[in-house]
Every structure is written in C-alpha cells, then in structure tokens.
Amino acid sequence: MPSILILNGPNLNLLGQREPAQYGHNTLADVEALCMEAGKRLGVEINCLQSNHEGVLIDAIHEAGRGVAAGEVLGVVFNAGAYTHTSVALHDAIKGAEVPVIEVHISNVHAREAFRHHSYISPAAAGIVVGFGVDGYVLAIEGLVRKTR
C-alpha cells in the first residue's frame, strides 16, 4: 500500500493550546487521527512526523523523495509552520528530493500579518491548502492522491 507522510513543523505540537482562536481546539493527535481516517478511506498508509527542528524536516523530505523514487510513497502533506516564511533550505529539499508536496496551513495566512504572506514552500509545492482549519489536511491528502494516481 502506498504511503503519504504528514509532516508538521515547529510549534504544531502545541495545537489545541496555542492561540485556539486562530488554530482551533484540535490537538496534533486529533489531526493525526483525522489523517489516518482519511488514509484508510482512500487506501493509503499515513505516517506522521512533527519536529521543531528544520534539519529533521529536511531529512524526512529526503527520505520521502527516496520513497517516491521507489514507488512506495505518494508524497508529503506539509505544514511547515513558521519555517514556511523563512526556510530556503526546505524549499531546496523539496525540489532536490523531487517529492510531491501539498503545503497546508490551518489558518488563512494571507489574512494575517504581512510577514506570513510569503511562502518559500509554495513555489516548490504541487498544491496548497490554506484556511480550512484542520480539515485542510484531509483536503490535502485527497488532492495528493488524485494528483499522483
């Protein structure tokens, strides 16, 4: 069964307690369970990883790229958190690993502070889901499945 990596960046481990007016009350465990349910429905294995460390995220993208090349991985659903707006290294990892990535943001980053309007991930992404709350992860999984099958 092919797999999808759900990759979450810095501070997403604080979902449910950090700025609930902005991000809602769902925890990261809730998000992961939602993704697992979607994967089961769509016939794909879901693997989840969260890290506050950029290098760990880069390594996960490289590994997913090897999985794509081997025909085992469809791609990555990636909420890079604040690294979205700062990390050329994550952009380069996505491009270099040749892995399909769907960028996800729980909030509408374009309706927030100006510094959140720019994404280094978007130009390397196969698609973007913004502002649908945690349901955006399910939309991203569905989109990745459609785009890669």
OpenMM code with the backbone's topology and positions (N, CA, C; nanometers):
from openmm import Vec3, app, unit

residues = "MET PRO SER ILE LEU ILE LEU ASN GLY PRO ASN LEU ASN LEU LEU GLY GLN ARG GLU PRO ALA GLN TYR GLY HIS ASN THR LEU ALA ASP VAL GLU ALA LEU CYS MET GLU ALA GLY LYS ARG LEU GLY VAL GLU ILE ASN CYS LEU GLN SER ASN HIS GLU GLY VAL LEU ILE ASP ALA ILE HIS GLU ALA GLY ARG GLY VAL ALA ALA GLY GLU VAL LEU GLY VAL VAL PHE ASN ALA GLY ALA TYR THR HIS THR SER VAL ALA LEU HIS ASP ALA ILE LYS GLY ALA GLU VAL PRO VAL ILE GLU VAL HIS ILE SER ASN VAL HIS ALA ARG GLU ALA PHE ARG HIS HIS SER TYR ILE SER PRO ALA ALA ALA GLY ILE VAL VAL GLY PHE GLY VAL ASP GLY TYR VAL LEU ALA ILE GLU GLY LEU VAL ARG LYS THR ARG".split()
positions = [
    Vec3(0.0860, -0.1179, 0.0000),
    Vec3(0.0000, 0.0000, 0.0000),
    Vec3(0.0904, 0.1239, 0.0000),
    Vec3(0.0662, 0.2174, -0.0901),
    Vec3(0.1468, 0.3395, -0.0908),
    Vec3(0.1208, 0.4236, 0.0339),
    Vec3(0.2161, 0.5087, 0.0652),
    Vec3(0.2019, 0.5896, 0.1865),
    Vec3(0.2133, 0.7383, 0.1554),
    Vec3(0.1667, 0.8157, 0.2497),
    Vec3(0.1791, 0.9619, 0.2490),
    Vec3(0.2372, 1.0017, 0.3839),
    Vec3(0.3345, 1.0922, 0.3800),
    Vec3(0.3905, 1.1466, 0.5032),
    Vec3(0.3174, 1.2752, 0.5376),
    Vec3(0.2660, 1.2821, 0.6590),
    Vec3(0.2086, 1.4052, 0.7129),
    Vec3(0.3186, 1.4672, 0.7974),
    Vec3(0.3711, 1.5793, 0.7512),
    Vec3(0.4872, 1.6415, 0.8135),
    Vec3(0.4477, 1.7762, 0.8723),
    Vec3(0.4704, 1.7920, 1.0004),
    Vec3(0.4355, 1.9147, 1.0717),
    Vec3(0.5592, 1.9772, 1.1331),
    Vec3(0.5714, 2.1079, 1.1156),
    Vec3(0.6872, 2.1817, 1.1626),
    Vec3(0.6712, 2.2400, 1.3008),
    Vec3(0.7483, 2.3455, 1.3277),
    Vec3(0.7605, 2.3991, 1.4632),
    Vec3(0.6291, 2.4494, 1.5216),
    Vec3(0.6143, 2.4206, 1.6477),
    Vec3(0.5031, 2.4650, 1.7329),
    Vec3(0.3705, 2.3958, 1.7042),
    Vec3(0.3656, 2.3094, 1.6032),
    Vec3(0.2400, 2.2390, 1.5778),
    Vec3(0.2125, 2.1327, 1.6826),
    Vec3(0.3122, 2.0977, 1.7612),
    Vec3(0.2904, 2.0109, 1.8771),
    Vec3(0.2061, 2.0812, 1.9833),
    Vec3(0.1910, 2.2132, 1.9712),
    Vec3(0.1109, 2.2916, 2.0669),
    Vec3(-0.0334, 2.3134, 2.0215),
    Vec3(-0.0726, 2.2491, 1.9111),
    Vec3(-0.2116, 2.2642, 1.8659),
    Vec3(-0.3078, 2.2290, 1.9792),
    Vec3(-0.4146, 2.3052, 1.9884),
    Vec3(-0.5141, 2.2855, 2.0928),
    Vec3(-0.4926, 2.3743, 2.2131),
    Vec3(-0.3683, 2.4193, 2.2330),
    Vec3(-0.3402, 2.5099, 2.3445),
    Vec3(-0.2844, 2.6435, 2.2976),
    Vec3(-0.2189, 2.6461, 2.1822),
    Vec3(-0.1594, 2.7691, 2.1304),
    Vec3(-0.2613, 2.8437, 2.0448),
    Vec3(-0.2949, 2.9632, 2.0847),
    Vec3(-0.3849, 3.0514, 2.0093),
    Vec3(-0.5068, 2.9772, 1.9522),
    Vec3(-0.5901, 2.9208, 2.0391),
    Vec3(-0.7046, 2.8440, 1.9887),
    Vec3(-0.8009, 2.9270, 1.9042),
    Vec3(-0.8061, 3.0577, 1.9243),
    Vec3(-0.8916, 3.1417, 1.8393),
    Vec3(-0.8422, 3.1398, 1.6951),
    Vec3(-0.7131, 3.1206, 1.6768),
    Vec3(-0.6530, 3.1179, 1.5428),
    Vec3(-0.6487, 2.9771, 1.4843),
    Vec3(-0.6133, 2.8781, 1.5692),
    Vec3(-0.5867, 2.7429, 1.5205),
    Vec3(-0.6891, 2.6387, 1.5646),
    Vec3(-0.7839, 2.6769, 1.6480),
    Vec3(-0.8856, 2.5834, 1.6935),
    Vec3(-0.8431, 2.5058, 1.8165),
    Vec3(-0.9258, 2.4120, 1.8563),
    Vec3(-0.9046, 2.3358, 1.9795),
    Vec3(-0.8550, 2.1937, 1.9540),
    Vec3(-0.8435, 2.1545, 1.8278),
    Vec3(-0.7927, 2.0210, 1.7968),
    Vec3(-0.6444, 2.0119, 1.8302),
    Vec3(-0.6047, 1.8998, 1.8854),
    Vec3(-0.4645, 1.8751, 1.9165),
    Vec3(-0.3958, 1.8119, 1.7951),
    Vec3(-0.2643, 1.8015, 1.8018),
    Vec3(-0.1915, 1.7336, 1.6947),
    Vec3(-0.2351, 1.5873, 1.6864),
    Vec3(-0.2616, 1.5248, 1.7997),
    Vec3(-0.3113, 1.3861, 1.7990),
    Vec3(-0.4455, 1.3779, 1.7267),
    Vec3(-0.5310, 1.4777, 1.7441),
    Vec3(-0.6591, 1.4817, 1.6721),
    Vec3(-0.6361, 1.4916, 1.5218),
    Vec3(-0.5427, 1.5771, 1.4826),
    Vec3(-0.5110, 1.5947, 1.3405),
    Vec3(-0.4584, 1.4633, 1.2822),
    Vec3(-0.3690, 1.3994, 1.3545),
    Vec3(-0.3135, 1.2736, 1.3062),
    Vec3(-0.4216, 1.1663, 1.2925),
    Vec3(-0.5142, 1.1600, 1.3861),
    Vec3(-0.6252, 1.0635, 1.3776),
    Vec3(-0.7135, 1.0942, 1.2568),
    Vec3(-0.7403, 1.2210, 1.2324),
    Vec3(-0.8184, 1.2630, 1.1157),
    Vec3(-0.7489, 1.2184, 0.9868),
    Vec3(-0.6185, 1.2352, 0.9814),
    Vec3(-0.5413, 1.1946, 0.8639),
    Vec3(-0.5436, 1.0434, 0.8461),
    Vec3(-0.5310, 0.9695, 0.9550),
    Vec3(-0.5346, 0.8228, 0.9491),
    Vec3(-0.6689, 0.7745, 0.8933),
    Vec3(-0.7771, 0.8370, 0.9390),
    Vec3(-0.9103, 0.8015, 0.8887),
    Vec3(-0.9202, 0.8273, 0.7392),
    Vec3(-0.8699, 0.9408, 0.6944),
    Vec3(-0.8732, 0.9740, 0.5518),
    Vec3(-0.7903, 0.8737, 0.4723),
    Vec3(-0.6737, 0.8395, 0.5237),
    Vec3(-0.5895, 0.7414, 0.4555),
    Vec3(-0.6571, 0.6062, 0.4421),
    Vec3(-0.7206, 0.5631, 0.5489),
    Vec3(-0.7916, 0.4345, 0.5458),
    Vec3(-0.9010, 0.4364, 0.4389),
    Vec3(-0.9743, 0.5463, 0.4339),
    Vec3(-1.0824, 0.5608, 0.3351),
    Vec3(-1.0285, 0.5605, 0.1922),
    Vec3(-0.9088, 0.6160, 0.1730),
    Vec3(-0.8516, 0.6314, 0.0394),
    Vec3(-0.7542, 0.5197, 0.0017),
    Vec3(-0.7301, 0.4273, 0.0949),
    Vec3(-0.6416, 0.3153, 0.0653),
    Vec3(-0.4939, 0.3514, 0.0623),
    Vec3(-0.4542, 0.4460, 0.1471),
    Vec3(-0.3123, 0.4811, 0.1596),
    Vec3(-0.2711, 0.4764, 0.3062),
    Vec3(-0.1495, 0.4354, 0.3286),
    Vec3(-0.0942, 0.4358, 0.4640),
    Vec3(-0.0526, 0.5786, 0.4982),
    Vec3(-0.0795, 0.6190, 0.6198),
    Vec3(-0.0431, 0.7529, 0.6654),
    Vec3(0.0648, 0.7405, 0.7719),
    Vec3(0.1732, 0.8142, 0.7517),
    Vec3(0.2808, 0.8229, 0.8506),
    Vec3(0.2911, 0.9680, 0.8938),
    Vec3(0.3030, 0.9919, 1.0232),
    Vec3(0.3041, 1.1277, 1.0757),
    Vec3(0.4356, 1.1574, 1.1474),
    Vec3(0.4838, 1.2794, 1.1272),
    Vec3(0.6039, 1.3258, 1.1953),
    Vec3(0.5894, 1.4741, 1.2229),
    Vec3(0.6240, 1.5149, 1.3432),
    Vec3(0.6294, 1.6564, 1.3799),
    Vec3(0.7661, 1.6825, 1.4384),
    Vec3(0.8256, 1.7945, 1.3982),
    Vec3(0.9522, 1.8344, 1.4582),
    Vec3(0.9622, 1.9859, 1.4639),
    Vec3(1.0265, 2.0330, 1.5674),
    Vec3(1.0575, 2.1752, 1.5803),
    Vec3(1.1938, 2.2071, 1.5196),
    Vec3(1.2589, 2.1079, 1.4600),
    Vec3(1.3953, 2.1225, 1.4100),
    Vec3(1.3982, 2.1114, 1.2576),
    Vec3(1.4488, 2.2137, 1.1941),
    Vec3(1.4494, 2.2219, 1.0484),
    Vec3(1.5228, 2.1039, 0.9843),
    Vec3(1.6356, 2.0640, 1.0395),
    Vec3(1.7123, 1.9534, 0.9828),
    Vec3(1.6366, 1.8221, 0.9829),
    Vec3(1.5584, 1.7981, 1.0870),
    Vec3(1.4765, 1.6766, 1.0936),
    Vec3(1.3719, 1.6783, 0.9818),
    Vec3(1.3128, 1.7946, 0.9575),
    Vec3(1.2143, 1.8082, 0.8498),
    Vec3(1.2796, 1.7857, 0.7136),
    Vec3(1.3987, 1.8403, 0.6941),
    Vec3(1.4721, 1.8215, 0.5686),
    Vec3(1.5031, 1.6737, 0.5480),
    Vec3(1.5519, 1.6074, 0.6515),
    Vec3(1.5817, 1.4641, 0.6410),
    Vec3(1.4567, 1.3837, 0.6048),
    Vec3(1.3426, 1.4200, 0.6621),
    Vec3(1.2173, 1.3494, 0.6324),
    Vec3(1.1764, 1.3703, 0.4862),
    Vec3(1.1961, 1.4893, 0.4357),
    Vec3(1.1645, 1.5168, 0.2943),
    Vec3(1.2565, 1.4353, 0.2037),
    Vec3(1.3864, 1.4302, 0.2361),
    Vec3(1.4796, 1.3491, 0.1567),
    Vec3(1.4369, 1.2029, 0.1554),
    Vec3(1.4003, 1.1521, 0.2739),
    Vec3(1.3579, 1.0118, 0.2835),
    Vec3(1.2307, 0.9879, 0.2022),
    Vec3(1.1364, 1.0815, 0.2094),
    Vec3(1.0129, 1.0683, 0.1304),
    Vec3(1.0447, 1.0689, -0.0187),
    Vec3(1.1404, 1.1501, -0.0600),
    Vec3(1.1810, 1.1516, -0.2005),
    Vec3(1.2345, 1.0173, -0.2459),
    Vec3(1.3132, 0.9527, -0.1599),
    Vec3(1.3623, 0.8180, -0.1933),
    Vec3(1.2449, 0.7209, -0.2033),
    Vec3(1.1460, 0.7374, -0.1146),
    Vec3(1.0275, 0.6520, -0.1202),
    Vec3(0.9456, 0.6734, -0.2458),
    Vec3(0.9364, 0.7974, -0.2917),
    Vec3(0.8662, 0.8270, -0.4172),
    Vec3(0.9388, 0.7579, -0.5321),
    Vec3(1.0710, 0.7709, -0.5361),
    Vec3(1.1503, 0.7098, -0.6428),
    Vec3(1.1338, 0.5576, -0.6445),
    Vec3(1.1146, 0.4978, -0.5267),
    Vec3(1.0974, 0.3526, -0.5151),
    Vec3(0.9535, 0.3089, -0.5392),
    Vec3(0.8622, 0.4055, -0.5572),
    Vec3(0.7216, 0.3723, -0.5796),
    Vec3(0.6456, 0.3372, -0.4542),
    Vec3(0.7001, 0.3707, -0.3387),
    Vec3(0.6377, 0.3357, -0.2113),
    Vec3(0.5627, 0.4521, -0.1470),
    Vec3(0.5983, 0.5742, -0.1836),
    Vec3(0.5432, 0.6950, -0.1218),
    Vec3(0.4793, 0.7802, -0.2317),
    Vec3(0.3594, 0.8323, -0.2035),
    Vec3(0.2935, 0.9224, -0.2985),
    Vec3(0.3447, 1.0648, -0.2850),
    Vec3(0.3759, 1.1050, -0.1618),
    Vec3(0.4224, 1.2401, -0.1392),
    Vec3(0.4061, 1.2802, 0.0054),
    Vec3(0.4097, 1.4135, 0.0263),
    Vec3(0.4099, 1.4696, 0.1607),
    Vec3(0.3021, 1.5767, 0.1719),
    Vec3(0.2250, 1.5726, 0.2790),
    Vec3(0.1372, 1.6826, 0.3194),
    Vec3(0.2146, 1.7566, 0.4271),
    Vec3(0.2452, 1.8845, 0.4013),
    Vec3(0.3436, 1.9551, 0.4830),
    Vec3(0.2899, 2.0870, 0.5349),
    Vec3(0.2810, 2.0957, 0.6675),
    Vec3(0.2561, 2.2229, 0.7344),
    Vec3(0.3891, 2.2616, 0.7972),
    Vec3(0.4603, 2.3510, 0.7312),
    Vec3(0.5941, 2.3892, 0.7764),
    Vec3(0.5917, 2.4911, 0.8889),
    Vec3(0.4725, 2.5329, 0.9325),
    Vec3(0.4649, 2.6317, 1.0390),
    Vec3(0.5414, 2.7566, 0.9994),
    Vec3(0.6086, 2.8175, 1.0941),
    Vec3(0.6813, 2.9416, 1.0685),
    Vec3(0.7952, 2.9245, 0.9687),
    Vec3(0.8467, 2.8015, 0.9513),
    Vec3(0.9518, 2.7801, 0.8516),
    Vec3(0.9016, 2.8103, 0.7100),
    Vec3(0.7712, 2.8093, 0.6908),
    Vec3(0.7142, 2.8455, 0.5609),
    Vec3(0.7693, 2.9783, 0.5130),
    Vec3(0.7841, 3.0709, 0.6048),
    Vec3(0.8159, 3.2093, 0.5715),
    Vec3(0.9648, 3.2403, 0.5809),
    Vec3(1.0456, 3.1390, 0.6169),
    Vec3(1.1874, 3.1667, 0.6409),
    Vec3(1.2838, 3.0683, 0.5763),
    Vec3(1.2389, 2.9515, 0.5337),
    Vec3(1.3336, 2.8444, 0.5024),
    Vec3(1.3528, 2.8178, 0.3529),
    Vec3(1.4614, 2.8693, 0.3020),
    Vec3(1.5038, 2.8343, 0.1674),
    Vec3(1.5490, 2.6882, 0.1661),
    Vec3(1.6041, 2.6419, 0.2765),
    Vec3(1.6526, 2.5040, 0.2852),
    Vec3(1.5399, 2.4028, 0.2649),
    Vec3(1.4221, 2.4290, 0.3196),
    Vec3(1.3088, 2.3375, 0.2984),
    Vec3(1.2634, 2.3423, 0.1526),
    Vec3(1.2602, 2.4601, 0.0945),
    Vec3(1.2286, 2.4734, -0.0485),
    Vec3(1.3253, 2.3871, -0.1304),
    Vec3(1.4542, 2.4030, -0.1032),
    Vec3(1.5554, 2.3297, -0.1780),
    Vec3(1.5444, 2.1788, -0.1559),
    Vec3(1.5093, 2.1372, -0.0352),
    Vec3(1.4922, 1.9938, -0.0069),
    Vec3(1.3789, 1.9352, -0.0898),
    Vec3(1.2678, 2.0069, -0.0971),
    Vec3(1.1528, 1.9591, -0.1752),
    Vec3(1.1907, 1.9471, -0.3222),
    Vec3(1.2541, 2.0506, -0.3755),
    Vec3(1.2954, 2.0485, -0.5163),
    Vec3(1.3984, 1.9379, -0.5409),
    Vec3(1.4968, 1.9291, -0.4533),
    Vec3(1.6043, 1.8323, -0.4719),
    Vec3(1.5584, 1.6882, -0.4589),
    Vec3(1.4663, 1.6633, -0.3682),
    Vec3(1.4168, 1.5271, -0.3452),
    Vec3(1.3127, 1.4858, -0.4486),
    Vec3(1.2646, 1.5826, -0.5258),
    Vec3(1.1626, 1.5569, -0.6280),
    Vec3(1.0424, 1.4836, -0.5699),
    Vec3(0.9945, 1.5350, -0.4579),
    Vec3(0.8809, 1.4754, -0.3885),
    Vec3(0.7595, 1.5667, -0.4029),
    Vec3(0.6441, 1.5115, -0.4435),
    Vec3(0.5234, 1.5944, -0.4471),
    Vec3(0.4832, 1.6366, -0.3053),
    Vec3(0.4666, 1.7653, -0.2860),
    Vec3(0.4302, 1.8211, -0.1561),
    Vec3(0.3045, 1.9044, -0.1713),
    Vec3(0.2104, 1.8818, -0.0814),
    Vec3(0.0947, 1.9699, -0.0687),
    Vec3(0.1169, 2.0512, 0.0582),
    Vec3(0.1293, 2.1815, 0.0403),
    Vec3(0.1500, 2.2740, 0.1525),
    Vec3(0.0156, 2.2987, 0.2199),
    Vec3(0.0135, 2.2921, 0.3518),
    Vec3(-0.1098, 2.3104, 0.4290),
    Vec3(-0.0887, 2.4171, 0.5358),
    Vec3(-0.1906, 2.5017, 0.5503),
    Vec3(-0.1949, 2.5969, 0.6619),
    Vec3(-0.3347, 2.5933, 0.7214),
    Vec3(-0.3422, 2.5799, 0.8513),
    Vec3(-0.4702, 2.5732, 0.9217),
    Vec3(-0.5443, 2.7058, 0.9093),
    Vec3(-0.4729, 2.8151, 0.9294),
    Vec3(-0.5342, 2.9482, 0.9194),
    Vec3(-0.5120, 3.0036, 0.7789),
    Vec3(-0.5834, 3.1097, 0.7468),
    Vec3(-0.5607, 3.1790, 0.6207),
    Vec3(-0.4442, 3.2746, 0.6422),
    Vec3(-0.3257, 3.2309, 0.6055),
    Vec3(-0.2052, 3.3104, 0.6301),
    Vec3(-0.2085, 3.4442, 0.5562),
    Vec3(-0.2873, 3.4536, 0.4506),
    Vec3(-0.2952, 3.5774, 0.3720),
    Vec3(-0.3843, 3.6829, 0.4383),
    Vec3(-0.4578, 3.6422, 0.5390),
    Vec3(-0.5420, 3.7357, 0.6139),
    Vec3(-0.4771, 3.7720, 0.7472),
    Vec3(-0.3520, 3.7355, 0.7635),
    Vec3(-0.2805, 3.7595, 0.8893),
    Vec3(-0.1684, 3.8611, 0.8690),
    Vec3(-0.0697, 3.8600, 0.9561),
    Vec3(0.0406, 3.9551, 0.9498),
    Vec3(0.1107, 3.9470, 0.8137),
    Vec3(0.1623, 4.0601, 0.7693),
    Vec3(0.2252, 4.0691, 0.6368),
    Vec3(0.3398, 3.9695, 0.6204),
    Vec3(0.4171, 3.9435, 0.7265),
    Vec3(0.5308, 3.8521, 0.7126),
    Vec3(0.4866, 3.7094, 0.6810),
    Vec3(0.3597, 3.6778, 0.7074),
    Vec3(0.3091, 3.5434, 0.6779),
    Vec3(0.2585, 3.5301, 0.5336),
    Vec3(0.2574, 3.6363, 0.4585),
    Vec3(0.2034, 3.6326, 0.3225),
    Vec3(0.2986, 3.5669, 0.2233),
    Vec3(0.4262, 3.5585, 0.2558),
    Vec3(0.5227, 3.4970, 0.1645),
    Vec3(0.5573, 3.3558, 0.2102),
    Vec3(0.5601, 3.2642, 0.1145),
    Vec3(0.5974, 3.1258, 0.1429),
    Vec3(0.7144, 3.0850, 0.0545),
    Vec3(0.8180, 3.0311, 0.1172),
    Vec3(0.9273, 2.9706, 0.0416),
    Vec3(0.8914, 2.8298, -0.0041),
    Vec3(0.7874, 2.7721, 0.0552),
    Vec3(0.7447, 2.6362, 0.0219),
    Vec3(0.6589, 2.6353, -0.1048),
    Vec3(0.5722, 2.7336, -0.1193),
    Vec3(0.4745, 2.7360, -0.2291),
    Vec3(0.5340, 2.7150, -0.3678),
    Vec3(0.6440, 2.7810, -0.4046),
    Vec3(0.6967, 2.7605, -0.5393),
    Vec3(0.7439, 2.6173, -0.5663),
    Vec3(0.7727, 2.5424, -0.4616),
    Vec3(0.8172, 2.4038, -0.4766),
    Vec3(0.7029, 2.3040, -0.4600),
    Vec3(0.5868, 2.3516, -0.4156),
    Vec3(0.4738, 2.2630, -0.3835),
    Vec3(0.3925, 2.2272, -0.5071),
    Vec3(0.3335, 2.1089, -0.5030),
    Vec3(0.2422, 2.0653, -0.6082),
    Vec3(0.1044, 2.1281, -0.5902),
    Vec3(0.0725, 2.1711, -0.4678),
    Vec3(-0.0558, 2.2335, -0.4375),
    Vec3(-0.0516, 2.2946, -0.2989),
    Vec3(-0.1532, 2.3775, -0.2714),
    Vec3(-0.1595, 2.4493, -0.1449),
    Vec3(-0.3027, 2.4481, -0.0937),
    Vec3(-0.3200, 2.4209, 0.0363),
    Vec3(-0.4498, 2.4265, 0.1020),
    Vec3(-0.4358, 2.5223, 0.2198),
    Vec3(-0.5147, 2.6280, 0.2190),
    Vec3(-0.4994, 2.7355, 0.3169),
    Vec3(-0.6341, 2.7733, 0.3759),
    Vec3(-0.6424, 2.7797, 0.5093),
    Vec3(-0.7561, 2.8412, 0.5754),
    Vec3(-0.8773, 2.7544, 0.6007),
    Vec3(-0.8658, 2.6234, 0.5870),
    Vec3(-0.9794, 2.5338, 0.6107),
    Vec3(-0.9720, 2.4649, 0.7458),
    Vec3(-0.8925, 2.5201, 0.8368),
    Vec3(-0.8751, 2.4556, 0.9659),
    Vec3(-0.8064, 2.3219, 0.9485),
    Vec3(-0.8242, 2.2330, 1.0438),
    Vec3(-0.7584, 2.1027, 1.0351),
    Vec3(-0.8166, 2.0166, 0.9232),
    Vec3(-0.9342, 2.0512, 0.8730),
    Vec3(-0.9897, 1.9789, 0.7582),
    Vec3(-0.9022, 1.9958, 0.6343),
    Vec3(-0.8185, 2.0974, 0.6350),
    Vec3(-0.7261, 2.1178, 0.5242),
    Vec3(-0.6322, 1.9999, 0.5042),
    Vec3(-0.5988, 1.9300, 0.6119),
    Vec3(-0.5139, 1.8126, 0.5982),
    Vec3(-0.5834, 1.7051, 0.5151),
    Vec3(-0.7108, 1.6838, 0.5398),
    Vec3(-0.7865, 1.5839, 0.4640),
    Vec3(-0.7960, 1.6264, 0.3171),
    Vec3(-0.8236, 1.7545, 0.2933),
    Vec3(-0.8281, 1.8045, 0.1556),
    Vec3(-0.6937, 1.7837, 0.0867),
    Vec3(-0.5858, 1.8062, 0.1582),
    Vec3(-0.4521, 1.7884, 0.1016),
    Vec3(-0.4241, 1.6418, 0.0700),
    Vec3(-0.4629, 1.5515, 0.1589),
    Vec3(-0.4450, 1.4076, 0.1346),
    Vec3(-0.5234, 1.3671, 0.0107),
    Vec3(-0.6488, 1.4094, 0.0039),
    Vec3(-0.7324, 1.3760, -0.1125),
    Vec3(-0.6704, 1.4318, -0.2407),
    Vec3(-0.6232, 1.5547, -0.2358),
    Vec3(-0.5617, 1.6160, -0.3528),
    Vec3(-0.4347, 1.5445, -0.3950),
    Vec3(-0.3530, 1.5057, -0.2993),
    Vec3(-0.2292, 1.4351, -0.3311),
    Vec3(-0.2592, 1.2999, -0.3947),
    Vec3(-0.3571, 1.2289, -0.3421),
    Vec3(-0.3962, 1.1006, -0.4001),
    Vec3(-0.4421, 1.1208, -0.5432),
    Vec3(-0.5274, 1.2182, -0.5671),
    Vec3(-0.5766, 1.2435, -0.7042),
    Vec3(-0.4641, 1.2840, -0.7984),
    Vec3(-0.3730, 1.3645, -0.7494),
    Vec3(-0.2652, 1.4170, -0.8327),
    Vec3(-0.1606, 1.3106, -0.8690),
    Vec3(-0.1454, 1.2100, -0.7842),
    Vec3(-0.0372, 1.1144, -0.8034),
    Vec3(-0.0824, 0.9766, -0.8514),
    Vec3(-0.2092, 0.9548, -0.8611),
    Vec3(-0.2550, 0.8214, -0.9077),
    Vec3(-0.3027, 0.8248, -1.0496),
] * unit.nanometer
topology = app.Topology()
chain = topology.addChain("A")
for resn in residues:
    res = topology.addResidue(resn, chain)
    for name in ("N", "CA", "C"):
        topology.addAtom(name, app.Element.getBySymbol(name[0]), res)
